[in-house]
């Protein structure tokens, strides 16, 4: 064997195989980050490992409830610029039938269609009108006997003029919910 062959050995595996393995490891790491249960602790750990200052901890940490699992939804329409629901009786039937199962709850999300006509008349704000729509539907449901503890209001959206009420699986009411 020549001296030149000893100094420059042939690779035992092709270069693309190493690159593929690196990509696969990065992808696995990415999915681990996505599936992390305690996102606050994860972000704190990443911040500290990359040399960032630790976040100031508050005496009472805010823990949001995990998102429920959506099962079925019903919708209510609104006139442009209005927060008064149209044909909400069908939604009431949907809500009362859905809540017969104690493991489900309702999530109300108001939305606007994004046009200039579909905005709050006093402020000109589309998200404010969407929130008012969600509140109006929630108040309608509560006024007709739906338990307030089984309804939550989601962040407003832009897309269609109305309010979407989603029946979601939230688990056994006797089991305490784990917060993230």
C-alpha positions, 0 to 999 in steps of 0.5 A, spaced: 500 500 500 502 506 498 503 512 503 498 516 499 493 511 500 494 511 507 493 518 508 487 519 504 482 513 506 476 511 502 470 513 506 466 507 508 459 510 507 457 515 502 456 522 504 449 523 503 448 517 508 451 522 514 447 528 511 440 524 512 442 521 519 443 528 521 436 530 518 433 525 521 436 527 528 434 534 527 427 532 525 426 527 531 428 533 536 423 538 533 418 533 534 420 532 541 420 539 542 413 540 539 410 534 544 413 537 550 408 537 556 411 543 560 412 548 555 414 553 560 419 549 563 422 547 556 422 554 554 426 556 560 431 551 559 432 553 552 433 560 554 438 558 559 442 553 555 443 559 549 445 564 554 439 568 555 437 571 562 432 566 566 425 569 566 422 572 572 418 567 576 411 570 578 409 568 585 402 565 582 404 562 575 398 562 570 397 555 567 392 555 561 388 549 561 389 544 555 386 545 549 380 540 548 379 535 543 374 538 538 368 533 536 363 537 532 361 544 531 355 548 530 354 555 527 350 562 528 350 567 522 350 575 524 348 581 519 354 585 517 356 589 523 351 586 528 353 582 534 345 580 534 345 572 532 340 570 527 337 563 528 340 561 534 334 556 536 338 551 532 344 552 536 340 551 542 338 544 540 345 543 538 348 545 545 343 542 549 344 535 545 351 536 546 352 537 553 348 531 555 354 528 556 358 530 562 365 529 558 364 535 553 364 542 553 362 548 548 367 553 546 365 559 542 369 563 537 366 569 534 369 571 527 368 577 522 369 576 514 374 581 514 370 586 510 370 594 512 362 593 513 363 587 518 367 591 524 364 594 530 361 601 529 363 604 535 371 603 534 372 600 527 375 594 530 373 587 527 376 583 533 372 587 538 366 585 533 368 578 533 369 578 541 362 581 542 359 576 537 362 570 541 359 573 548 352 574 545 352 567 543 355 565 550 349 569 553 344 567 549 346 559 551 346 561 558 340 565 558 337 558 555 339 554 561 346 552 559 351 551 565 356 557 564 362 552 567 361 548 561 362 554 556 369 557 554 370 563 549 376 562 544 380 568 541 376 571 535 378 570 528 377 573 521 374 568 516 366 568 516 361 572 519 358 568 525 360 564 531 362 557 531 360 553 537 365 547 538 363 541 542 369 538 545 371 532 549 374 535 556 374 528 560 371 526 566 368 531 570 371 528 576 378 527 574 382 534 575 385 537 569 392 537 568 394 544 566 400 545 561 
